[in-house]
Amino acid sequence: MKKYFILVPLLMFLTGLFILFKEDKQSSSFDRRYYTTKEDLKMFDQNYFKKLNNFYEDQILYRDKMFQVYHKFKRNSYFMFSDELLKLTNEVVHLKDGYYILDFKQNLKEIAAKKGYNLSLIKKKYPDIKMYVYHIRRIEDTNVLDDDKLKTYGDEFYNAFKINLIPDIKYQEFTVSNFEEYQKYYYKTDYHYNHIAGYFAYSELINTIKQDFSIEDVKNIKKEKCFNNEFIGNMGLSLGLETSQDRICVYELENISNYDYFAEGIKFNENELLINYENGFDFKPFSDYDYVFGNNYHLRHYDFNQEDKPNILIFADSFINPIKTHIASHFNNTYIYDLRNNSADFDLDKVIKEKNISIIVDFKSSATFDNGKLFIPINE
């Protein structure tokens, strides 16, 4: 019997050797990231052994298939008893009918209060700049799902946020009141809202700003385009693709004039993303949502060359991405900052002065409410 135990380390050695010399897999359909490959293994690198470990974890034979089989078994086992409000991972809960939500947040009152206070400090420092808050509340960050067994805390932490906003800041939110509305406005497997909800949010924000500034009316929808590409969103990917699937649709609006668009100072043509997506461009390391609507760069800048219109500064997360062009079309220059990237280097005073800002908007979602990097730095 003992001689057979010798085969175990030998088999492990041969498997490791095979992985080392076989062709590397470049990216993951599940993790939406590039794998660690042999090119990343550099001798005398202080992180060599960590990268070597990552290499074997990424390149192990049948990694993705084993991941998929595990989650298929797990889901099927759970669904034998129920298919509603089942926690499948540390972050993902199956709501019902193939819809997934993020796990419920409970301890956000303190950070929510601080974020409201943060925005109020900015308004007090710049009383002549009009300031607006537009937040998207997902269903798990409301109290819609509460019953005798479940107590969520969405209303509590949003009330803590709103009570710390001074009256001079105009507050709006997009929310849902039942599951049917959630089905209408959100993807099944991705935590972002869809094009219908995006257009609604765009319309509400522009109509509110229009009360204070002479800007164009909300633009009408010219056409709807739905892509044939089936995709699985960020919540579904964590379940090994064993989920329902979604499709992305976009609205094209009337009267969008010519403009220049820059991401991190580099000029981009946004339409190329849509064309590449439709033609099946290889975008495995990226989510479909990010590929179609753009990455969350630190700074994106629109120049519509409308000097009779104000310049606007927007602090946002990824929920603004599908409608950022729609919003920007109403202004001269639009500057969109995502402070999850390089927030320490952001200088609010400098941006307001150099870019001649007349409007500040905080456009966020409850999905990033607990992200501490999204506080806006203020020079005292």
C-alpha positions in Angstrom: 0.0 0.0 0.0 2.8 2.4 0.9 4.3 2.3 -2.6 1.1 3.8 -4.0 1.5 6.8 -1.7 4.7 7.6 -3.6 2.6 8.1 -6.7 0.7 11.0 -5.2 3.6 13.5 -5.0 4.9 12.2 -8.3 1.5 12.8 -9.9 1.4 16.3 -8.3 4.9 17.0 -9.6 4.0 15.9 -13.1 0.8 17.9 -13.1 2.7 21.0 -12.0 5.3 20.5 -14.7 2.5 20.1 -17.3 0.9 23.3 -16.2 4.2 25.1 -16.3 4.9 24.1 -20.0 1.4 24.1 -21.4 -0.1 27.1 -23.2 -1.4 29.6 -20.7 -5.0 30.6 -20.4 -5.1 34.4 -20.7 -8.3 35.5 -19.0 -11.2 34.3 -16.9 -14.9 34.3 -18.0 -15.9 34.1 -14.3 -13.6 36.6 -12.6 -13.5 39.1 -15.6 -9.8 39.5 -15.2 -6.5 38.5 -16.8 -4.9 35.4 -15.4 -1.4 35.3 -14.1 0.8 33.8 -16.8 4.4 32.7 -17.2 5.3 36.1 -18.5 4.4 37.5 -15.1 7.0 35.3 -13.3 10.2 37.2 -13.1 13.1 36.0 -11.1 14.4 38.3 -8.4 10.9 39.8 -8.2 10.1 40.3 -4.5 6.6 39.0 -5.2 7.7 36.0 -7.2 6.4 33.3 -4.9 3.0 35.1 -4.5 2.8 35.3 -8.3 3.8 31.7 -8.7 1.0 30.7 -6.4 -1.5 32.8 -8.3 -0.1 31.3 -11.5 -0.9 27.7 -10.4 -4.3 28.7 -9.0 -5.2 30.4 -12.3 -3.8 27.8 -14.7 -4.9 24.6 -12.9 -6.6 22.2 -15.2 -10.3 22.5 -15.6 -10.4 25.4 -13.1 -13.4 27.2 -14.6 -15.3 23.9 -15.2 -14.8 22.8 -11.6 -16.0 26.3 -10.4 -19.1 25.9 -12.6 -19.9 22.4 -11.4 -19.6 23.4 -7.8 -22.0 26.3 -8.1 -24.5 24.3 -10.2 -24.6 21.6 -7.5 -25.0 24.3 -4.8 -27.8 26.1 -6.5 -29.7 23.0 -7.4 -29.4 21.7 -3.8 -30.8 25.0 -2.4 -33.6 25.3 -4.9 -35.0 21.9 -3.9 -36.4 23.7 -0.8 -37.0 27.2 -2.0 -36.1 29.7 -4.8 -36.6 33.0 -2.9 -34.1 35.0 -0.8 -31.4 32.3 -0.8 -27.9 33.5 0.1 -25.6 31.7 -2.4 -22.3 33.5 -1.7 -21.0 36.0 0.8 -22.3 38.8 -1.4 -25.0 37.4 -3.6 -28.6 36.5 -2.7 -31.1 34.9 -5.1 -34.3 37.1 -5.0 -36.7 35.0 -7.2 -37.4 34.3 -10.8 -33.7 34.3 -11.7 -33.1 37.8 -10.2 -30.1 38.2 -7.9 -29.4 41.0 -5.4 -26.5 42.0 -3.2 -26.4 40.8 0.4 -28.2 43.1 2.8 -26.2 45.9 4.4 -26.9 46.7 8.1 -24.2 48.9 9.7 -24.1 51.9 7.4 -25.8 54.6 9.5 -22.5 56.2 10.6 -20.8 56.2 7.2 -24.1 57.4 5.6 -24.3 60.3 8.0 -20.7 61.3 7.3 -21.3 61.2 3.6 -24.3 63.6 3.9 -22.2 65.9 6.2 -19.3 65.7 3.6 -21.6 67.1 0.9 -23.0 69.8 3.2 -19.5 71.0 4.0 -18.9 71.5 0.3 -22.1 73.4 -0.2 -21.3 75.7 2.8 -17.8 76.3 1.4 -19.2 77.2 -2.1 -22.6 78.7 -1.4 -22.8 80.3 -4.9 -22.5 76.9 -6.7 -25.7 75.0 -7.1 -25.5 71.5 -5.7 -27.7 68.4 -6.4 -27.7 64.9 -5.1 -29.2 62.0 -7.2 -28.9 58.6 -5.7 -30.1 55.2 -6.9 -31.4 52.9 -4.3 -31.5 49.2 -5.1 -34.3 47.1 -3.8 -32.2 45.5 -1.0 -31.4 49.0 0.2 -35.0 49.9 0.7 -37.4 48.2 3.2 -39.5 46.7 0.4 -38.5 43.2 1.2 -39.2 43.4 4.9 -41.5 40.9 6.5 -41.9 39.0 9.8 -38.6 37.2 9.2 -36.5 39.8 7.5 -35.5 43.3 8.7 -33.4 45.4 6.2 -31.9 48.7 7.0 -32.1 50.7 3.8 -34.4 53.4 5.1 -32.3 53.8 8.2 -29.1 54.6 6.6 -30.6 56.7 3.8 -32.5 58.7 6.5 -29.1 59.2 8.2 -27.7 60.4 5.0 -30.5 62.8 4.1 -30.8 64.3 7.6 -27.2 65.5 7.3 -27.8 67.3 3.9 -28.5 71.0 4.4 -31.7 72.3 2.7 -29.7 74.2 0.0 -28.8 70.9 -1.5 -31.5 69.4 -3.8 -31.9 65.7 -3.1 -33.6 63.1 -5.4 -33.5 59.3 -5.5 -34.5 56.6 -7.8 -36.1 53.6 -6.1 -38.6 50.8 -6.5 -41.7 50.0 -4.4 -42.1 46.3 -5.4 -40.6 43.4 -7.1 -42.4 44.1 -10.4 -40.8 47.5 -10.6 -37.4 45.9 -9.9 -37.9 43.5 -12.8 -38.7 46.5 -15.1 -35.7 48.6 -14.1 -32.8 46.2 -13.3 -30.8 43.4 -14.9 -31.3 39.9 -13.5 -27.6 39.1 -12.8 -25.9 42.5 -12.8 -26.4 45.0 -10.0 -26.7 48.0 -12.4 -30.0 49.4 -13.6 -31.0 49.0 -17.2 -31.6 51.7 -20.0 -35.2 52.3 -19.0 -34.2 53.3 -15.4 -31.2 55.2 -16.7 -33.3 57.4 -18.9 -35.7 58.0 -16.1 -32.8 59.1 -13.8 -31.4 61.3 -16.6 -34.8 63.0 -17.1 -35.4 63.6 -13.4 -31.9 65.1 -12.9 -32.1 67.4 -15.9 -35.6 68.6 -15.1 -34.4 69.6 -11.6 -31.3 71.4 -12.8 -33.4 73.2 -15.4 -35.3 74.9 -12.6 -32.1 76.8 -11.9 -30.3 77.1 -15.3 -31.3 77.8 -18.8 -30.5 74.4 -20.4 -32.3 72.3 -23.0 -35.3 70.2 -22.2 -34.9 66.5 -21.7 -34.1 64.9 -25.1 -36.6 62.5 -26.6 -35.7 58.9 -27.4 -34.9 58.5 -31.1 -34.6 54.7 -31.1 -33.9 51.8 -28.9 -31.1 49.3 -29.8 -30.9 45.9 -28.1 -27.8 43.7 -28.6 -28.1 40.0 -29.3 -25.2 39.3 -27.0 -26.3 37.4 -24.0 -24.3 38.3 -20.9 -24.1 37.4 -17.2 -23.5 40.3 -14.9 -21.2 40.7 -11.9 -23.4 38.9 -9.4 -24.0 36.0 -11.8 -20.3 35.6 -12.6 -19.6 34.9 -8.9 -21.9 31.9 -9.3 -19.9 30.2 -12.0 -22.2 31.2 -14.9 -24.9 29.0 -13.5 -27.5 31.7 -13.6 -30.0 33.4 -15.9 -28.7 35.7 -18.6 -29.3 39.3 -19.6 -29.2 41.5 -22.7 -28.1 45.1 -22.9 -30.2 47.7 -24.6 -29.4 51.4 -25.2 -31.4 54.5 -26.1 -30.2 56.9 -28.8 -31.5 60.4 -28.1 -32.5 63.1 -30.5 -30.4 66.3 -30.9 -27.1 65.2 -29.5 -24.7 67.6 -31.1 -21.0 67.0 -31.9 -18.7 66.7 -28.9 -15.2 65.7 -27.8 -14.9 63.0 -25.1 -11.8 62.4 -23.1 -10.9 59.6 -20.6 -7.9 60.5 -18.4 -7.0 63.1 -21.0 -7.1 60.7 -24.0 -9.6 61.3 -26.7 -12.1 58.5 -27.2 -14.8 57.6 -29.7 -17.6 56.1 -27.6 -19.4 54.6 -30.6 -16.5 52.3 -31.3 -17.3 50.4 -28.1 -20.9 49.7 -29.2 -19.7 48.6 -32.7 -17.0 46.3 -31.2 -19.5 44.8 -28.7 -22.0 44.1 -31.5 -19.3 42.5 -33.6 -18.2 40.1 -30.8 -14.9 41.8 -29.9 -12.9 39.8 -27.3 -13.6 41.5 -24.0 -13.4 38.5 -21.6 -11.6 40.3 -18.8 -14.3 43.0 -18.7 -17.9 42.9 -17.8 -20.4 43.6 -20.7 -21.7 46.6 -18.8 -18.2 48.2 -18.5 -17.3 47.3 -22.1 -20.5 48.9 -23.6 -20.7 51.9 -21.3 -17.0 52.5 -20.5 -14.6 51.9 -17.7 -14.7 53.8 -14.4 -11.9 56.2 -15.0 -10.8 58.8 -12.5 -11.7 61.6 -14.8 -13.9 61.7 -17.9 -14.5 65.0 -19.7 -17.1 66.0 -22.3 -16.7 69.2 -24.3 -19.9 70.1 -26.2 -18.6 73.6 -27.1 -21.8 75.3 -25.8 -20.3 78.4 -24.2 -23.7 79.8 -23.3 -24.2 76.8 -21.0 -22.7 76.1 -17.6 -19.9 73.8 -16.7 -20.8 70.9 -14.4 -18.8 68.7 -12.0 -20.2 65.3 -11.3 -19.0 62.8 -8.6 -20.2 59.4 -9.6 -19.9 55.6 -9.6 -20.6 53.3 -12.5 -24.4 53.9 -12.5 -23.8 57.2 -14.4 -22.0 55.4 -17.3 -25.0 54.6 -19.6 -26.3 58.2 -19.3 -23.2 60.3 -19.0 -23.4 61.5 -22.6 -27.1 62.3 -22.3 -26.4 64.5 -19.2 -23.3 66.1 -20.7 -25.2 67.1 -23.8 -27.0 69.8 -21.8 -23.9 71.6 -20.7 -20.7 73.2 -22.0 -18.0 71.1 -20.2 -18.8 68.1 -18.1 -16.2 66.7 -15.7 -17.1 63.3 -14.2 -14.8 62.0 -11.3 -14.9 58.6 -9.8 -12.9 59.0 -6.6 -12.4 55.3 -6.1 -9.4 56.0 -8.3 -6.7 58.5 -7.1 -8.9 60.3 -4.6 -5.9 61.4 -2.6 -4.7 63.5 -5.6 -8.1 65.2 -6.1 -8.1 69.0 -5.4 -11.6 70.3 -5.2 -10.6 74.0 -5.0 -8.4 73.7 -8.0 -11.0 71.9 -10.1 -13.7 74.4 -9.3 -11.5 77.4 -10.1 -9.7 76.1 -13.2 -12.8 74.6 -14.8 -15.2 77.4 -13.9 -17.7 75.1 -12.2 -21.3 76.3 -11.7 -22.9 73.0 -10.8 -21.9 70.1 -8.6 -23.8 66.8 -8.7 -23.3 63.7 -6.5 -24.6 60.8 -8.6 -24.2 57.5 -6.7 -25.8 54.2 -6.0 -26.5 52.3 -2.9 -24.2 49.6 -4.3 -21.2 51.8 -3.4 -22.7 53.5 -0.3 -20.2 51.8 2.0 -17.1 52.6 -0.2 -15.0 54.9 2.0 -13.0 56.1 -1.0 -16.1 58.0 -2.4 -15.8 60.8 0.2 -14.9 64.1 -1.6 -11.7 65.6 -0.2 -12.1 69.2 1.1 -9.3 71.6 1.8 -9.9 73.3 5.1 
